[in-house]
Amino acid sequence: MAIKCILVDIDNVLISELEEVMAEPGEPDCRLINPYRFFDEEDMKPWIGATNQKEFMLRSEDILTIADPSPEVSKKYIELTTG
């Protein structure tokens, strides 16, 4: 699994571990593990703060783009998710 920047809409960037899973066409085929909403390097918050859930399923069709985070962002994300 790799840590990725995931753009899900114009103003919603996530930092998350991302895993592709086999699924039927149209069904969720990406597993996000510990997704955090990215505002800037010092401001990342759990994506859906109203739940303790750590894994979310998403359709790859709902992702606009995927990129590798900078080393600094990856380091901060790891600090946040490993406590």
C-alpha positions in Angstrom: 0.0 0.0 0.0 1.1 3.5 -0.8 0.4 6.9 0.7 -1.2 9.1 -2.0 -2.8 12.5 -2.5 -6.3 12.0 -3.9 -8.3 14.8 -5.4 -12.0 13.9 -5.1 -13.4 17.3 -6.1 -12.0 20.7 -6.9 -11.5 21.7 -3.2 -11.2 18.3 -1.5 -7.7 16.8 -1.3 -7.2 13.7 0.8 -4.0 12.1 2.0 -4.5 8.4 2.5 -3.2 4.9 2.1 -4.8 3.6 -1.1 -5.5 0.1 -2.1 -7.2 -1.1 -5.3 -9.7 -3.9 -4.9 -11.5 -6.1 -7.4 -15.2 -5.1 -7.8 -18.0 -5.3 -10.2 -18.3 -2.3 -12.7 -19.8 0.7 -10.9 -19.1 -0.7 -7.4 -16.5 0.9 -5.1 -13.0 -0.4 -6.1 -10.6 1.7 -4.0 -10.1 1.3 -0.3 -9.0 4.4 1.6 -7.2 3.6 4.8 -6.9 6.5 7.4 -7.9 9.2 5.0 -7.1 12.7 6.1 -8.4 15.9 4.5 -5.4 18.0 3.5 -5.5 21.8 4.0 -1.8 22.4 4.2 1.2 20.6 5.6 0.4 21.6 9.2 -3.4 21.2 8.9 -4.7 17.7 8.1 -7.9 16.4 9.8 -9.6 13.0 9.6 -11.7 13.0 6.4 -15.0 12.1 8.1 -14.6 13.3 11.7 -18.1 12.1 12.7 -17.0 8.4 12.7 -14.2 6.3 14.2 -14.2 4.3 11.0 -10.6 4.0 9.5 -11.5 2.5 6.1 -13.7 3.8 3.4 -14.6 2.5 0.0 -14.7 4.8 -3.0 -15.3 4.3 -6.8 -12.2 5.1 -8.9 -14.6 7.1 -11.2 -15.1 9.5 -8.3 -11.4 10.3 -8.1 -10.2 13.2 -10.3 -6.5 12.5 -9.9 -3.9 10.7 -7.7 -0.4 12.0 -7.0 2.5 11.2 -4.7 2.7 13.5 -1.6 5.9 15.4 -0.8 8.2 13.7 1.7 7.2 16.3 4.3 3.5 15.7 3.8 4.1 11.9 4.0 6.0 12.3 7.2 3.3 14.4 8.8 0.6 12.0 7.7 2.5 9.1 9.2 2.9 11.0 12.5 -0.9 11.6 12.6 -1.9 8.1 11.8 0.5 6.2 13.9 0.1 8.4 17.0 
